């Protein structure tokens, strides 16, 4: 296939690009290269990179020439940032999705929307199926839920060929150091405080980024038009337990844990049932969180300071970290 991968220089998008290039697909990447999108993430791959924003119709029109499908990873994704300022989330996640949908409909190609478990809100027991209503609880998840509904409305109104893939919390290499696992890994390795929201007993189900990427491809190829498919992990963990595991893997001290004021509107638990995708495609996650997944991810960050250090040494990152955690990030300038 010839694919336009929007946001393909970001964390999850670049994992998908790596897989599809290895499989022989022809890939064009459209990415604005904002703070979390990096050309280095697709360096060395035989891809065409178009720099532009998904909410820009001209950039989208140029990038979509001759493609068989559009896969949309392009998104502002971090809940904390959406709480501080939600405007960018509306522009990229909602308006950007609309712009891509219009182009896909004009060309008559499939649009796959990459979404998140957070559109369902929080669940105390059991797991969300695709039949659950959308009940987002943050500016981030609301912008993603709005995008999902726009995608489904385009199918209902125009008969447009669309599919949605909703993933669990992802982890793995090349994740920007604002999310739980990279932040805790870098802080632990440098003897810095480990800022844990509230009591740390929030529950997340973890999915390795390579498993999410393969699940997205399964939905792209096997998904029925107009349908959403959950791409869920099978490793449910308390946040505080993940932090303890990272401490053990880095040789850090339990005394580094510092409980901070909980996130506004913090969802307690996410969980997805992926039976629908498994039945349609045979997909299943392959990387076990406890049997190498977390350990390999932690070691990737420890072994790649050249990748993350330019990100955390910027004034923008330091200002963000101060606003969220009330202190400067404390990453040593020397090698880990």
C-alpha positions, 0 to 999 in steps of 0.5 A: 500500500501507499500510505499517508501517515500523519504524525508519523514522526511522533512516538506511536506514528514512528513505530507504525512507520518503521513496521510498514517500511519493513513490510514493504509499504510505501510511506509518506509522512506528514508531520508538523515536527512540533515538540514531540515530533522529531525527524530523528524518529524516522531517520534512515528509513525510506520515507518521504517527509512532508513538513506541515500541519494536518489542519492546513488543507494545502499541506494535506492536499499536497501530502495525500497525492496518490495515496491508498489510505490516510492514517491519522496519528497527528495529535496533541496527546498529553492530558497535563498540557491540555489542562494548562492550555486546550486550544492546540488540542482543539486545532490539531485533534478536532480541526485537523481530523476534519481536514483529513477526512475531507481530503480522504473523502475527496480522493475516495480513500480509507481514513483510519483514525488513531484514538485512545481509551480515554474517550470512554472516561474511567471505569471501575470494573471490567473493560470498555467495549466499543459499544460503551458511550464516549464520556471524556473527562479532560480537554485532551480526551474531549478533543479526541472523542469529538474527532471520533464522532466526526469520523463516524458522522462522515461514514453515516452521512456520506458513506465514507470509508473510515475506521477507528483504532482506540489504544491503551496507554502506550509505552516504549522507545521514543516517547517524549519525556512527559509521560509516566514511564520516561519521566520516572526513568530519567528522574530515577536514574539521576537521583531526582524526585519521582513526582507521583500524582496523589496516592499513585493508585490510579490503574492503567493497562499498558500496551507496547507501542509496537503492539499498538502499531500492529493493531492499527495495521490490523484495523486498517486492513481488516476493519469494517468501514464505519466501525471502531476497534479497541486495541487493548493491552493485557497488563493492568498496573497501579501507577505506583507499582510501575514506579517501584518497578522502575526504581528497581530497574535503575537502582534508584531509591524509594526515598525519591518518591514524592507524592504531589497534588493529584491531576485535576479530574484524574481518571481512576482506571482505563481498560479495553476489551479487544475481542472485536479486533481479535475476531476480525484479524487475529491480532493479539499483543505480543510484548509482555510488560513484566517479561521484558517490555518495561525493562527494555524500555527503561534500558532504551532511555538509559542507552539513548541520552543523545535522543532525550537530552536535547528535549529536556534541556529546552526552556519550553520543557523546563517551563512545562515541568515547573508548571506541572510539578512545581520544580525544575527538572533535575537531569544531569548533563553528564551521561547516565 
